[in-house]
């Protein structure tokens, strides 16, 4: 399988997982969204804002945005789920668009990441993307676990990577305006 296709699928899997997670959380009160919980970041609000700000940092680096290194200082955390979900959706869609334009050469291209104090870290596009997806999955899993302590049942988040799981995601794929055949092209 082509690395570019894998990364495109992963970008959409990320979007679908966020869509499901935010949709399930829609019934939470503001107090429950901000309530202290046991995890790396001590609330759902802080965990989801962390996912978003890190996404924005790496997406800015991938897109060679000169100010990406200042994102952590400039980021204003979303105080409510609706705002956070809208901002995450925008970031996810930008990431999908980036991945749709990938080529083998682009996957191997260097990414300069401003780490502050004059330090610039360089890694290949594919490595940065794999790191982003791992980071998202890691912290989204923490949010998923935190939901267990609420009245909301944690949603299934891992049904997008295999084509054979299509029947589990039909409603989500339709809601997101996607076509399974475009996501999983038939091998030639």
Secondary structure, DSSP 8 states (H G I E B T S, - for coil): --HHHHHHHHHHHHHHHHHHHHHHHTTS-HHHHHS--SSSSSSHHHHHHHHHHHHHHHHHHHTT-TTGGGHHHH----SSHHHHHHHHHHHHHHHHHHHHT--HHHHHSEEEEE-STT-EEEEEHHHHHHHHHHHHHHHHHHHHHHHTTSSS-------SSSGGGHHHHHHHHHHTT--HHHHS----
